[in-house]
Amino acid sequence: MKKLLLLGFVSAILISCNTRTGHLTGVMNRGVYYPEIPLGMVYIPSGSYTMGQSDQDVPFMHQTVAKTVSVPAFYMDQTEITNNEYRQFVYWVRDSIAREKIYEGLSDDEEAEQFINYQDMYFDEGALEWVDYDPSDRIFSREQFGLNWDKEFSYENPDIVPLVIDMYYPQSERYYKRKEIDTRKLRFKYYWIDMREAARRGEVHIKPDGKDYQGAVLDEDHRTLKTPEHPFTKDPQGKDLDLGYFNKKGQDNAIRGHENRQRFIIDEEIQVYPDTLVWIRDFTYSYNDDQSKMYFWHVAYDNYPVVGITWTQAKAFNVWRTQLLNSWLVSMGEVFVSDFRLPNESEWERAARGDLDGSPYPWGGPYIRNESGCFLGNFKPMRGRYFQDGGFYTVKAYSYNPNGWGLYCMAGNVAEWCETAYDESMYEFSNDLSSDYRYDAMDWDPPSQKRKVIRGGSWKDIGYYLQTSTRTYEYQDTAKSYIGTRSVQTHLGRGGRDFDAEGGEELDQDLQLR
């Protein structure tokens, strides 16, 4: 009897572990996803609103024609990216360069190997076999393993100083013999995927009798691309790999893919330190030397918005921020989340309105002062009384009251880069679904094609530019003392107003009608 009970118990265990039921169940044991709002961000639910002019078109530009758009849920930084937050990026680039130099320069292999995340045994994809880690072959080992960020070091360590000395300004360029990092060498190498280029289908040759009934090719042009090559790389534009199957009835399922997806992985390298001289360059016949000297690095300005970064630098910052979070999530056994990125124009305006459709300012409107007569944002009030609103240049990123979503300084302080390329007629041709327009300008393109949208107005702008619907532009390779940035991240899920109802498996459906 005991043997029968034991056999039945073992059988029950085996049956419960067997996922082959013969029925459609989906992949089992996938876990449950509970979204989290990233640190320093706020949740903005999906919704529709009237995008465009909420007040009279003062310059009569007719570029913000009102239209209804719908925007999926996303997260947005509660404040503009501050100097101290951007400095974390700069220091990460600095320290990664130093770690590379230390790993390459240390004479002792055992000391050097502490700066990489090596494994005693790993699979060599080139040799197609498991091999033992060799600490003496540093170039090969570095290709296999990443840097070990848990290993601490000091720039003042006597053993480290000779290895990183070329990261500092040479003595001939030093001011009062101050030993300072050469910011020209703070270069960030990164990658991004050209999704729009990868999504191109391309026009395909379909020739009658291109194959015989057994599938043998009779005409080499059958099902090849006939779209123009890329003007610069000369790569085929569109999905260039035929993944279809030709049956004996003369039918083909027409599925296509990419011969080599490496052509969509774009490698970049960019200098990351802000241009601190913008304070002088932007204002002729004006004394702003101290801002140039102190604004980015001094602790007094840690919580002020970063300025002096180009649109391209802002994008690189978001790539770094994405990798920083996703690497940590993977190390904790979690799954990836969406990339951090610049907001597109429709997202920015949705966030700026603070759930007040039709209002000219983030706080409502139509007035720019509160009932006590205090200005509600940092801009150029009246006839240039800059300090009348409480701030001369920029102010701390948490200044003034937040809008309905909890976002600070969506009007004034610094204008903000958007992902969207600037075109006067964009509202006319853009889709009403997460409206956006992008153009990756080449180096030799005319300046008009290098314009990117900036929104929100700044400390040096008049009140018109603080309106939620006012749009203007700056060139993507230009840095200014009045343009900063903030990031967004797409929410994964339905995106309803009740964030607590997002994710999880407590309900069988996303929406229940009552």
N, C-alpha and C positions, 0 to 999 in steps of 0.2 A: 504493500500500500504506500509506504514511504517513497519507494522508487517511482511509483506512478505519479505521486504528488510532485516529486522533484522533476520528473520528466515534463509534467504539465507546466511547471513554473519556468523551466528553461525554454520550453516551446513558446510560452507567452512572451518571454523577453525577446526571443528571436523574431517573433511576428511583429512585436512593437517596434523593433529596430529596422524592420524591412520597409522601405518606402515604395516598393513596387506593388501598387494596389490594383493596377489595371485601369484606374480612373484618372481623369485630368485633375491634378492637385496643385500644379505649379511646383517650383523648386522649394523643397521643404527646408526648414531651419534657417531661414534667411535673416532672422532677427527682426527687431522692431525699431523704426527710426523715430526719434523724438527730436525735433528741431530745437536749436538753441540760438538765441539772439547773440551775435558776436559781441565781445566786450567793447563798450563805447558806442554801440549802434542802437538804433531804434527800429521797430518793426512798422512798416507801412503796408497795409493790406491792399489786395487787388481792388481796382475800382475804375470808374470812368469819370471824366470831367471835361469841361470845356476849356481846351487849350487855346491860348491866344489872348488878344488885347481885352483887358477888363476896363479900360478907361480910354479916353480919347488918344488917337494916334498923333502925339505931339509933333514929331518930325515928318508926318505924312509919308512914311516909308512903305506902308501897305505890305509888310512882311510878316505880320502876325495875325493873319485872318483867323477868326475864331472857328474851331472845329472840335468835334467830340472825339476823344481818343480814350482807349482803354489801356491800362497799365497793369501787368502782373505784380504780385506782391514782392517786396524786396526789403532789404535792410539798408539803412544809410547812417553814416557817422553822425553822431549827435552834434559834433562841432567840426569846424574845419580842422584839417590835419595840423597839429601844432609843431613848433620848432623841435620840441623834445621828442615827439613821436617820429618825425622825419630823421632826427639825429640818431635814433636807434637803427635806422636803415644805413645811414652813413657809417656808424661805428661797426655794424655788421660787415659791411664791405671792407672797411679798414682791417678788422680782425681776421677776416677770411684770407686777405692778401698776406697778412703777417703769418698766419698758420701755414700757408703754403711755403713761404720762405723758410720758416723754422723747420718744417718737415724735410725740405730739400737740403737745408744747410747743416743740420746737426750731424756731427761725425759719428756718433754712436747710434747704431741701428736700433737698439732697444729703447733708447730715449726718443728717437724719431717716430717709432711705430705707435707711441702713445698719442700722437696727433692725428691718427686715422682710426676708423672703426674697422680694424682688420678682423678676419676670421682665421682660425688655425687651419681650416680646410675649406675650400670653396670650389665651385664648378667653373672651370676654364672653358668659356664658350668657344674660343678659338681652337683649342686642342680637343674639345668635346670629352673632357674627362675631369675627375676630381683631382685636385692638386693640393699640396701643402703650401702654406703661406711662406714666402721667402722674403724676410725683412731687408735683404740687401738689394733687391731689385725694386727700387723705390718708384721709378717711373711707371712700371707695370702695375705695382701695387696701388698707386694713386688712381690709375684708370679703373681699378676694380672696387675701391672703397672710398667712401666719403670722409670728410674731415670730422674729427672728434671734437664736438663743441663743449663736451664736459671737461676736457683737459684745460686747466687754467694756466696762464702764464703772465709774466710781468714784462712790460716794455723796458723796465729798468734793470732786469736781470742781466748781470755781466755776461752770461753765456748767450743771451738772446740779442743784446745790443748790436753786435757785429753782423748778425743775420738780417736785421731789419733796418739798418742804418740808411739804406738807400730809399726808404720810404719817407725820409725827412728832406726838407729843403737843403740844398747844398750850402756850404758856409758862405759862399759869395752872394746868396740870395736871402740870407737871414737878416732880420731886423733886431738890432741890439743883441745879437748872438742867441736869440731865442730858438730853441730846438722845437720846430713845429712840423707836423705832418704835411707833406706836399700834397695838397688837395687835388692836384692835377692827376695824381696816380690812383685816385679812388675811383676805379672803373669797375662797373658791374656787368658781368657776362650773364646773359639770360636767354630764354627761348619763348616764343609764342607761336600759336598755331593759326595759320591764315584760314579760318573756317569758311569764309565766303569764297575764296578761290577753290578750296577743296569741294565745295558744294556745287560747283559748276557741272552741268551735265554734258555740255558740248553737243554740237550737231553731228549726227552719225550718218555715214554712207549706208544706205540700204539698197543693194543692187539685186535685181531679179536674177535668179539662178546663180547667186554668189557661192552656193554650196550644192553638192549633189545630195541625193536622198540618204547617203550614208554619212553625211556631215563633212566630207572632204571639201576643202576650200578650192573653188574654181576661179575666184577673182580675189586677189590679195587686198583690194580696197574695200571689200564687203565688210561693213560694220567698223571701219576705221573712222577716226574723227576727221571732220572737214572744217573745223573751226580754226580761226587764225591762231598762230602761236603767240605766246606771251611776248609783248614787245621788247622786254629786256632779257629775260632768262631763255627765251626761245622754247620753253617747255610747252607741251600740248595743254590747251585750256579745256578742262573738263575731265570727266572720268575716262581714263584712257585704257583701262583693262577690261576686256570682254569676259565677263563671268557667266554669260548665258549658256544655255544648252539647246542644241539644235536637234529636233527629233525627225523621224523619217516622214512625217506628214508635212514637213517644210515650216514648222513653227519654231520660234526662238523666244525664250522668256525675257530676253533683252536686259538682263541685270548687268550692270557695269560697276567697276571699282577703280582703284588706283594702282598703276604699275609700281610706283614708288612714292610712298607718302612722305618721304623725307623732304620733298620739294615744298611741302606746306609747313614744315617746321622751320621757322625763321630764327636764326641765331643773331643776337644783338650784343652790342657792348656800348656802354654809355657812362660818361663821367657823372657822378651823382651829387657832388657838392653844389649847393645853391649858388647862384651868381649874386654875391653880396654887394656888388657894385651897382646894382639896379637902382638903389636909392639915389645915387649921384647922377646916373645916366638919364633917369626918367624926368628929372626936374632941373632944367637949365636955370642958372642964376638963382640957385636955392642952396642953402647950407644943410646937407644931410649926411655929412661925413661920419658922424658918430653912429648913425643908423647902420651905415655900411660896415663899420668896424665892430659893432657890438650886437646887432639884432639877432643873428642866427645862433651865436655860440654862448652868449652870456646867460647866466641862470635867471636873470631878471626877466628875460623874454621866453622862458621855457614854455609857458602856456599861451603864447601868442601864435597866431597862424603863420605857418611857414610861407614865405614868398620867394621870388627869384628862381622858381623852377619852371621849366618848360613843360609843354603838354607831353612830350616824349618822356621826360623824367618822371612826371606824374604816373604815366603808364608803367614805367619800370618799377616804381615804388609799389604798385599794386601787384605786379608779378612776384616781387620779393615777399610781400605780405601774404600772398596766397600760399607760397611754398613754405613760409614760416609756420603757418597754421596747419596746413595739410601734413607736413612732416611730423609735427607733434601729434596730430590725430592718429596717424599710422603707427607711431611708436606706442600709443596707448591702446592699440587694437581697435580703433574706430575707423569709420569710412570717410572718404573725401567729402568735402562740401564744395559749393560753387566758388568760382574765382571771385576775388575782389577785383573791382574795375572802376573806371570812371562812369558816372551816370550818363545815360543818354538824355537828350533834352526833354523828352516827355516825362521821364522819371524825375528829373530835377524840378520841373514845374509842379508836378503832382506833389512832391515832397514840400516844396516851398509854400504851396497854398494852404497847407495845414488843415486839409479837409474843409476848407471854406471856399466852395466853388463860386467864382465870379468876383472875388475880392481882389483889389489891386495890390495889397501888401500881405506879407505872411501873417501879420497880426489882425488882419481884417481890413478895415479902411472906412472911408477914403482918406483918413487923416494920418499924418506922420508924427503927430505928437499925442501924448495921452492927456487925460483930463486935467492933469496938473501942469501941463505945458511942457513936459519933458519929451525930448526926441526919443523915438523908439528904435533907432538904429544908428550905426556909426557911418556917417557920410559927410558931404560938404554942405552944411546947412546955410540958409540965408545967402549972404554975399561973400562967402568964404570964411565964416567964423568957425574954423575947423574944430575948436575945442568946445563949442556950444553944446554938442551932443555928448560930451564927457570924454572924448578921446581925440588926441591930436593926430597921430598916425593910426595904426591898428590898435585894437584893445584885446584883452584876453578873450579866448575863444568861447568862454561861457558867459560873456557879457550880455546884458539886456535880458528880456524875457523870452522863453522859447515859444514856438508856434504851436498849433494844435497837435502836431505829432511829437512834440518834445524836441524839436531841432532849433539850435541856437544860430543866430546871425545868418539866416538865409537871405537877409537883405542887409547890405552894407558890410563893413569890416574889410573883407577881401572878396573880390569876384572869384568865381570858381570855374575851373576847366570842366567842360563836358566832352564826352566821347564824340559827339555829333559834329560832322563837318558842316561848316557854315555855308548856307546858300539862301539867298533872299527869297526864293520861291519854294523853299522846303515844305512849308505848310500845304502847298498846293498839290505836290506829288507824293508826299510820304503817306504811308499806310496809317490807318486809324488804330491798328493793333500795335501797341508799344512803339509808337512813331519814332523813326530814327533815319538818319542818312549818314553813310560812312564813305570816306574816300581816302585810300592810302596814297598820299602824294609822293611822287618820285623826287629825287634831288633837283632835277632840271625842270620840274613843273613850274608854271608861273605862280607868283605869290598868291593869286586869288584862289588857287586850289590847295593852299596850305593853311587856309583859315579854319579855325576851330571855334565852336561856340563857347562863350563865357557868359555866366549868368550871375545875377544877384547884386551887381554894383559893388562899390568899394568905398573905403574911407575918403577917397579923393573925388568921388563922383557926386553929381547933383541927385536930387531925390527921384527923378524920372527913372534912373537906372536901378533903383531899389524895387521897382514894381515887379511882381512875379512873372509878368508876361513880357517884360522888356528883354530883348535878345540883342547881343552884339558879338564881336569876335576879336580874336587875336591870332597871330601866326604861331603855328605849332612849334617852331624853333626859336621862339622869343620868350624871354623871361622878364617879368615886371614886378615892381615893388608893391603892386596892388592886386595881384592874381595869386590865389592859392588853390587848394584842392580839398575834396573829401571823397571818400570811397563809398561804393554800394556793393551789395552782394545779393544775388537772386535767391529768394526764398524757395525751398523745395517743398512743394505741396500745393494744396488748393488755394491758400492765401486769403482765407476769410478774415473777418474783423476780430473774431475771438481767437487769439493766438493759442490759448490753452486747449482749444479743440483741434489744433493742427498736429498731425502725426499720430503715432500710436495705433493700437488696434482695438480700442475700447468700443468703437462704433463700427458697424458693418458697412456704413456708407459715410461719405463726406458730408452729405446734406440730407437732413430729415425734415420733411414738411409736417407741420402741426396744424 
